[in-house]
Amino acid sequence: MVNDDYIYFTIPKQKHIALIAHDNMKQELVAWAERNKDILKNHFLCGTGTTARLIAEKTGLPVKAYNSGPLGGDQQIGSRIVEGNIDFAVFFWDPLESQPHDPDVKALLRIAVVYDIPIANNKSTADFLLSSEYMLKEYERKVENYNKTIQKRYDSFCEEM
């Protein structure tokens, strides 16, 4: 549904969940997924490179694997968010370690906010989101109509010229 200011999207009952972790956080995410596999089995899972493989091996759950983060996997996940193919992300990133693909990580986090998808960056947030009542039902998310916003900025700029 579209109105002048916002575009509305429905996150379905069965979510498409991206699972991502930096090297120092992979074991924590794998352990989290193992503890929560009874919930996760009801959703479509994807992830970046090694993380997807490790989760699939440990939990027995099907996890669609994209490239590893440094090889474009974060950007692939971001593009799926833009396309409306990812509803929820769990991204355990390492705040104490510089990553060679930090710009990609920042872009992924930004696009999750732009498209108003839930994103958990640590175990506590992931636990809270997974136990939310919204995991069991549809959820309407509201995304700013950026085409209109850009047009307003352009019109304002032209008026000033």
C-alpha positions in Angstrom: 0.0 0.0 0.0 1.3 3.5 -0.8 0.3 6.9 0.4 2.0 10.2 -0.1 4.5 9.9 2.7 5.0 6.2 3.4 5.0 2.8 1.7 3.6 -0.1 3.8 5.0 -3.6 3.7 3.7 -6.7 5.4 6.2 -9.0 7.2 4.5 -12.4 6.9 4.0 -14.9 9.7 6.7 -17.0 8.2 9.7 -14.7 8.1 12.8 -14.6 5.9 15.6 -14.2 8.4 19.2 -13.3 7.6 21.9 -14.7 9.9 25.3 -13.0 9.8 28.3 -13.0 12.2 31.9 -11.7 12.2 34.6 -14.3 12.7 34.9 -13.7 16.5 31.1 -13.9 16.9 30.3 -17.0 14.7 30.3 -19.5 17.5 28.0 -17.3 19.6 25.5 -17.0 16.7 25.7 -20.8 16.0 25.0 -21.5 19.6 22.1 -19.1 19.6 20.7 -20.7 16.5 21.1 -24.2 18.0 19.2 -23.0 21.2 16.4 -21.5 19.0 16.2 -24.0 16.2 12.6 -25.0 17.2 11.5 -21.5 16.4 13.9 -20.9 13.5 12.7 -24.1 11.7 9.4 -22.3 11.0 11.1 -19.6 9.0 13.2 -19.2 5.9 16.9 -18.8 6.8 19.8 -17.3 4.8 23.2 -16.1 5.8 26.6 -15.1 4.7 29.3 -17.6 3.7 30.8 -19.6 6.5 28.1 -18.5 9.0 25.3 -20.0 6.9 27.3 -23.3 6.5 28.1 -23.5 10.2 24.5 -22.9 11.3 23.2 -25.5 8.8 25.7 -28.1 9.9 25.1 -27.5 13.6 21.3 -27.2 13.6 20.4 -29.3 10.6 18.2 -26.4 9.4 18.3 -25.3 5.7 20.2 -22.0 5.4 20.7 -20.4 2.0 24.3 -19.2 1.8 25.4 -16.0 0.1 29.0 -14.9 -0.3 31.1 -14.3 2.8 30.9 -10.7 4.1 34.2 -9.5 2.8 33.4 -10.9 -0.7 30.1 -9.1 -1.0 27.7 -11.2 1.2 26.7 -8.2 3.3 25.8 -6.3 0.1 23.9 -9.3 -1.1 21.9 -9.4 2.1 21.3 -5.6 1.8 20.0 -6.0 -1.7 17.6 -8.7 -0.6 16.3 -6.3 2.1 15.7 -3.6 -0.6 13.9 -6.2 -2.8 11.7 -7.1 0.1 13.1 -10.6 0.4 14.4 -10.4 4.0 12.2 -9.5 6.9 14.4 -9.8 9.9 18.2 -9.9 10.5 20.4 -11.3 13.2 23.9 -9.8 12.8 26.4 -10.5 15.6 29.1 -8.1 14.7 32.4 -7.6 16.6 32.5 -4.1 18.0 36.2 -4.4 19.1 37.7 -5.6 15.8 38.1 -3.6 12.6 36.8 -5.4 9.6 38.2 -5.0 6.0 34.6 -4.6 4.8 33.4 -2.1 7.5 31.8 0.1 4.8 29.7 -2.8 3.7 28.7 -3.6 7.3 27.7 0.1 7.8 25.7 0.0 4.6 23.9 -3.1 5.6 23.0 -1.7 9.0 21.8 1.5 7.3 19.7 -0.2 4.8 18.0 -2.3 7.6 17.0 1.0 9.2 15.9 2.6 6.0 13.6 -0.3 5.2 12.4 -0.7 8.8 13.4 -4.3 9.3 14.1 -5.7 12.8 17.8 -6.3 13.2 19.5 -7.8 16.3 23.2 -7.1 16.8 23.7 -9.1 20.0 22.2 -12.1 21.8 20.0 -10.1 24.1 18.3 -8.3 21.3 18.0 -11.5 19.2 16.3 -13.2 22.2 13.9 -10.3 22.7 13.0 -10.2 19.0 12.6 -13.9 18.7 10.3 -14.0 21.8 8.2 -11.1 20.5 4.5 -11.7 19.7 5.2 -10.5 16.2 7.2 -13.6 15.4 4.0 -15.5 15.4 1.9 -13.2 13.2 2.1 -10.7 10.4 3.5 -7.2 11.0 3.0 -4.0 9.0 6.1 -1.9 8.6 6.1 1.6 7.4 8.9 2.9 5.1 9.3 6.5 4.2 8.5 7.2 0.6 12.1 8.4 -0.2 11.2 9.1 -3.8 8.8 11.8 -2.6 11.4 13.1 0.0 14.1 13.4 -2.7 11.6 15.1 -5.1 10.8 17.6 -2.3 14.5 18.3 -1.7 15.1 18.7 -5.4 12.1 21.1 -5.8 13.3 23.1 -2.8 16.8 23.3 -4.2 15.5 24.5 -7.6 13.4 27.2 -5.9 16.5 28.5 -4.2 18.4 28.8 -7.5 
